[in-house]
Amino acid sequence: MTDESKRRKRRVCLFGLSADPPTGSGGHLGIVSHLASIEMFDQVRILPVYSHMFASKRGKQAPFQSRIQMCQLLFKDIPNVIVSEAERICFEQVSDGLDDKQKESVRVGTADLLTMLINDEPNIEFTLALGADTFIDLVNGKWRRSEEVLKLVEYRIVVFRRLTEEDNASSEEIQQHDEVKECITKLQQRVDSTTPASITVTQISATKSEMGVSVSSSAARNTTDEAILREILSANVLDYIRERKMYAFSDFR
């Protein structure tokens, strides 16, 4: 360990996802592999959602421990990547002492999670990894306690943009690119000179399977076609889903 690494705080990138299920190299695995390879961070920490912020989506996801285990399978071979149950721990702390009915109304957001992590690990410098649309929503105040979230990470964010493999960007991609630039400018204007916003924009290819299916969790949930699933998911995650009869493989579907 160098003298410099001893002096500075450890740098940890936080990547939250539903992981329902986590997708392979054309999706979540590709994003995390990229985050781990760019040498900005000492660790990439995967944070599967425990209790969704929107009540309409609660109870509709696969069990939390199943999603944790799928993430552990998916990311196990990437150095300095860990799968964390921090969202569950944060929810249990916030809802401590409440009965099951009262817990149904508890909303634990990113600000709550960051506050817990910073209190528990004061010597770590946290950075959020967000998709472009999510970043735009955060800067435009569409998140719960948006400004507090930004201040808690001291405006450190990695924004990943999913681009098609075609030579020419689509009109939607061009618009998204312009909106990301506008949001970065907004942040630079909002923070003081002693805490400049540190926004890194990185591009990741958006891929489709050879059969033309977008690589997404929803596509994986809704088919038993293993030719498609092998292109969307890693082999070990597909085996996990099939063996436990999850999603479209369920007997109760």
Contacts in CASP RR format, 6 or more apart in sequence:
PFRMAT RR
TARGET T0000
AUTHOR 0000-0000-0000
METHOD contacts of the structure
MODEL  1
MTDESKRRKRRVCLFGLSADPPTGSGGHLGIVSHLASIEMFDQVRILPVY
SHMFASKRGKQAPFQSRIQMCQLLFKDIPNVIVSEAERICFEQVSDGLDD
KQKESVRVGTADLLTMLINDEPNIEFTLALGADTFIDLVNGKWRRSEEVL
KLVEYRIVVFRRLTEEDNASSEEIQQHDEVKECITKLQQRVDSTTPASIT
VTQISATKSEMGVSVSSSAARNTTDEAILREILSANVLDYIRERKMYAFS
DFR
8 125 0 8 1.000
9 123 0 8 1.000
9 124 0 8 1.000
9 125 0 8 1.000
10 42 0 8 1.000
10 43 0 8 1.000
10 123 0 8 1.000
10 124 0 8 1.000
10 125 0 8 1.000
11 40 0 8 1.000
11 41 0 8 1.000
11 42 0 8 1.000
11 43 0 8 1.000
11 124 0 8 1.000
11 125 0 8 1.000
11 127 0 8 1.000
12 41 0 8 1.000
12 42 0 8 1.000
12 43 0 8 1.000
12 44 0 8 1.000
12 45 0 8 1.000
12 121 0 8 1.000
12 124 0 8 1.000
12 125 0 8 1.000
12 126 0 8 1.000
12 127 0 8 1.000
13 35 0 8 1.000
13 40 0 8 1.000
13 41 0 8 1.000
13 43 0 8 1.000
13 44 0 8 1.000
13 45 0 8 1.000
13 126 0 8 1.000
13 127 0 8 1.000
13 128 0 8 1.000
13 129 0 8 1.000
13 158 0 8 1.000
14 45 0 8 1.000
14 47 0 8 1.000
14 117 0 8 1.000
14 126 0 8 1.000
14 127 0 8 1.000
14 128 0 8 1.000
14 129 0 8 1.000
15 31 0 8 1.000
15 32 0 8 1.000
15 35 0 8 1.000
15 44 0 8 1.000
15 45 0 8 1.000
15 46 0 8 1.000
15 47 0 8 1.000
15 129 0 8 1.000
16 46 0 8 1.000
16 47 0 8 1.000
16 48 0 8 1.000
16 49 0 8 1.000
16 129 0 8 1.000
17 28 0 8 1.000
17 46 0 8 1.000
17 47 0 8 1.000
17 48 0 8 1.000
17 49 0 8 1.000
18 48 0 8 1.000
18 49 0 8 1.000
18 52 0 8 1.000
18 61 0 8 1.000
18 67 0 8 1.000
18 217 0 8 1.000
19 28 0 8 1.000
19 46 0 8 1.000
19 48 0 8 1.000
19 49 0 8 1.000
19 67 0 8 1.000
19 68 0 8 1.000
19 70 0 8 1.000
19 71 0 8 1.000
19 217 0 8 1.000
20 61 0 8 1.000
20 62 0 8 1.000
20 67 0 8 1.000
20 217 0 8 1.000
20 221 0 8 1.000
21 62 0 8 1.000
21 67 0 8 1.000
21 70 0 8 1.000
21 217 0 8 1.000
21 220 0 8 1.000
21 221 0 8 1.000
21 233 0 8 1.000
21 237 0 8 1.000
21 241 0 8 1.000
21 246 0 8 1.000
21 247 0 8 1.000
22 28 0 8 1.000
22 29 0 8 1.000
22 67 0 8 1.000
22 70 0 8 1.000
22 71 0 8 1.000
22 74 0 8 1.000
22 217 0 8 1.000
22 237 0 8 1.000
23 29 0 8 1.000
23 215 0 8 1.000
23 216 0 8 1.000
23 217 0 8 1.000
23 220 0 8 1.000
23 232 0 8 1.000
23 233 0 8 1.000
24 30 0 8 1.000
24 74 0 8 1.000
24 215 0 8 1.000
24 232 0 8 1.000
24 233 0 8 1.000
24 234 0 8 1.000
24 237 0 8 1.000
25 33 0 8 1.000
25 234 0 8 1.000
26 205 0 8 1.000
26 207 0 8 1.000
26 215 0 8 1.000
27 207 0 8 1.000
27 215 0 8 1.000
28 74 0 8 1.000
29 74 0 8 1.000
29 75 0 8 1.000
29 234 0 8 1.000
30 204 0 8 1.000
31 129 0 8 1.000
31 160 0 8 1.000
31 204 0 8 1.000
32 44 0 8 1.000
32 46 0 8 1.000
32 75 0 8 1.000
32 78 0 8 1.000
32 81 0 8 1.000
33 78 0 8 1.000
34 160 0 8 1.000
34 202 0 8 1.000
34 204 0 8 1.000
35 41 0 8 1.000
35 44 0 8 1.000
35 129 0 8 1.000
35 158 0 8 1.000
36 44 0 8 1.000
36 78 0 8 1.000
36 79 0 8 1.000
36 80 0 8 1.000
36 81 0 8 1.000
38 202 0 8 1.000
40 127 0 8 1.000
40 158 0 8 1.000
40 200 0 8 1.000
41 80 0 8 1.000
41 127 0 8 1.000
42 80 0 8 1.000
43 80 0 8 1.000
43 81 0 8 1.000
43 82 0 8 1.000
44 78 0 8 1.000
44 80 0 8 1.000
44 81 0 8 1.000
44 82 0 8 1.000
44 129 0 8 1.000
45 81 0 8 1.000
45 82 0 8 1.000
45 84 0 8 1.000
45 86 0 8 1.000
46 71 0 8 1.000
46 75 0 8 1.000
46 81 0 8 1.000
46 82 0 8 1.000
46 83 0 8 1.000
46 84 0 8 1.000
47 84 0 8 1.000
47 86 0 8 1.000
47 87 0 8 1.000
47 113 0 8 1.000
48 64 0 8 1.000
48 67 0 8 1.000
48 68 0 8 1.000
48 71 0 8 1.000
48 83 0 8 1.000
48 85 0 8 1.000
48 87 0 8 1.000
49 61 0 8 1.000
49 87 0 8 1.000
50 64 0 8 1.000
50 85 0 8 1.000
50 87 0 8 1.000
50 88 0 8 1.000
50 90 0 8 1.000
50 91 0 8 1.000
50 108 0 8 1.000
51 58 0 8 1.000
51 87 0 8 1.000
51 91 0 8 1.000
51 106 0 8 1.000
51 108 0 8 1.000
52 58 0 8 1.000
52 59 0 8 1.000
52 61 0 8 1.000
53 107 0 8 1.000
53 108 0 8 1.000
53 109 0 8 1.000
53 144 0 8 1.000
55 104 0 8 1.000
58 104 0 8 1.000
61 67 0 8 1.000
62 246 0 8 1.000
62 247 0 8 1.000
64 85 0 8 1.000
64 88 0 8 1.000
66 240 0 8 1.000
66 244 0 8 1.000
66 246 0 8 1.000
68 83 0 8 1.000
68 85 0 8 1.000
69 240 0 8 1.000
70 237 0 8 1.000
70 240 0 8 1.000
70 241 0 8 1.000
71 83 0 8 1.000
72 83 0 8 1.000
73 234 0 8 1.000
73 236 0 8 1.000
73 237 0 8 1.000
73 240 0 8 1.000
74 234 0 8 1.000
74 236 0 8 1.000
74 237 0 8 1.000
75 81 0 8 1.000
75 83 0 8 1.000
86 113 0 8 1.000
86 116 0 8 1.000
86 117 0 8 1.000
87 108 0 8 1.000
87 113 0 8 1.000
89 116 0 8 1.000
90 108 0 8 1.000
90 112 0 8 1.000
90 113 0 8 1.000
90 116 0 8 1.000
91 106 0 8 1.000
91 108 0 8 1.000
93 116 0 8 1.000
94 106 0 8 1.000
94 108 0 8 1.000
94 112 0 8 1.000
95 102 0 8 1.000
95 103 0 8 1.000
95 106 0 8 1.000
95 108 0 8 1.000
98 106 0 8 1.000
107 144 0 8 1.000
109 144 0 8 1.000
109 145 0 8 1.000
110 128 0 8 1.000
110 143 0 8 1.000
110 144 0 8 1.000
110 145 0 8 1.000
110 149 0 8 1.000
111 144 0 8 1.000
111 145 0 8 1.000
111 148 0 8 1.000
111 149 0 8 1.000
111 152 0 8 1.000
114 126 0 8 1.000
114 149 0 8 1.000
114 152 0 8 1.000
114 153 0 8 1.000
115 152 0 8 1.000
117 124 0 8 1.000
117 126 0 8 1.000
118 124 0 8 1.000
118 126 0 8 1.000
118 152 0 8 1.000
125 154 0 8 1.000
125 156 0 8 1.000
126 152 0 8 1.000
126 153 0 8 1.000
126 156 0 8 1.000
127 153 0 8 1.000
127 156 0 8 1.000
127 157 0 8 1.000
127 158 0 8 1.000
127 198 0 8 1.000
128 149 0 8 1.000
128 153 0 8 1.000
128 156 0 8 1.000
128 157 0 8 1.000
128 158 0 8 1.000
129 157 0 8 1.000
129 158 0 8 1.000
129 160 0 8 1.000
130 138 0 8 1.000
130 157 0 8 1.000
130 158 0 8 1.000
130 159 0 8 1.000
130 160 0 8 1.000
131 159 0 8 1.000
131 160 0 8 1.000
131 161 0 8 1.000
131 162 0 8 1.000
132 159 0 8 1.000
132 160 0 8 1.000
132 161 0 8 1.000
132 162 0 8 1.000
132 176 0 8 1.000
132 179 0 8 1.000
132 180 0 8 1.000
133 176 0 8 1.000
135 157 0 8 1.000
135 159 0 8 1.000
135 180 0 8 1.000
135 183 0 8 1.000
136 176 0 8 1.000
136 179 0 8 1.000
136 180 0 8 1.000
136 183 0 8 1.000
137 143 0 8 1.000
138 146 0 8 1.000
138 149 0 8 1.000
138 150 0 8 1.000
139 146 0 8 1.000
139 150 0 8 1.000
139 183 0 8 1.000
139 186 0 8 1.000
139 187 0 8 1.000
140 146 0 8 1.000
140 183 0 8 1.000
141 147 0 8 1.000
143 149 0 8 1.000
150 187 0 8 1.000
154 195 0 8 1.000
154 198 0 8 1.000
155 187 0 8 1.000
155 191 0 8 1.000
155 195 0 8 1.000
155 196 0 8 1.000
155 197 0 8 1.000
155 198 0 8 1.000
155 199 0 8 1.000
156 198 0 8 1.000
157 197 0 8 1.000
157 198 0 8 1.000
157 199 0 8 1.000
157 200 0 8 1.000
158 199 0 8 1.000
158 200 0 8 1.000
158 201 0 8 1.000
158 202 0 8 1.000
159 180 0 8 1.000
159 199 0 8 1.000
159 200 0 8 1.000
159 201 0 8 1.000
159 202 0 8 1.000
160 201 0 8 1.000
160 202 0 8 1.000
160 203 0 8 1.000
160 204 0 8 1.000
161 173 0 8 1.000
161 176 0 8 1.000
161 177 0 8 1.000
161 180 0 8 1.000
161 201 0 8 1.000
161 202 0 8 1.000
161 203 0 8 1.000
161 204 0 8 1.000
162 204 0 8 1.000
162 205 0 8 1.000
162 206 0 8 1.000
163 169 0 8 1.000
163 173 0 8 1.000
163 203 0 8 1.000
163 204 0 8 1.000
163 205 0 8 1.000
163 206 0 8 1.000
164 170 0 8 1.000
164 173 0 8 1.000
164 205 0 8 1.000
164 206 0 8 1.000
165 205 0 8 1.000
165 206 0 8 1.000
165 207 0 8 1.000
169 177 0 8 1.000
180 201 0 8 1.000
184 197 0 8 1.000
184 199 0 8 1.000
184 201 0 8 1.000
187 197 0 8 1.000
187 199 0 8 1.000
188 196 0 8 1.000
188 197 0 8 1.000
190 197 0 8 1.000
191 197 0 8 1.000
206 215 0 8 1.000
207 215 0 8 1.000
208 214 0 8 1.000
208 215 0 8 1.000
209 215 0 8 1.000
209 228 0 8 1.000
209 231 0 8 1.000
209 232 0 8 1.000
210 231 0 8 1.000
211 227 0 8 1.000
211 228 0 8 1.000
211 231 0 8 1.000
213 219 0 8 1.000
213 228 0 8 1.000
213 231 0 8 1.000
213 232 0 8 1.000
215 231 0 8 1.000
215 232 0 8 1.000
216 232 0 8 1.000
219 228 0 8 1.000
219 232 0 8 1.000
220 229 0 8 1.000
220 232 0 8 1.000
220 233 0 8 1.000
220 241 0 8 1.000
220 247 0 8 1.000
221 247 0 8 1.000
221 248 0 8 1.000
222 247 0 8 1.000
222 248 0 8 1.000
223 229 0 8 1.000
223 248 0 8 1.000
224 248 0 8 1.000
224 249 0 8 1.000
226 238 0 8 1.000
226 242 0 8 1.000
229 238 0 8 1.000
229 241 0 8 1.000
230 238 0 8 1.000
233 241 0 8 1.000
240 246 0 8 1.000
241 247 0 8 1.000
241 249 0 8 1.000
242 249 0 8 1.000
245 251 0 8 1.000
247 253 0 8 1.000
END
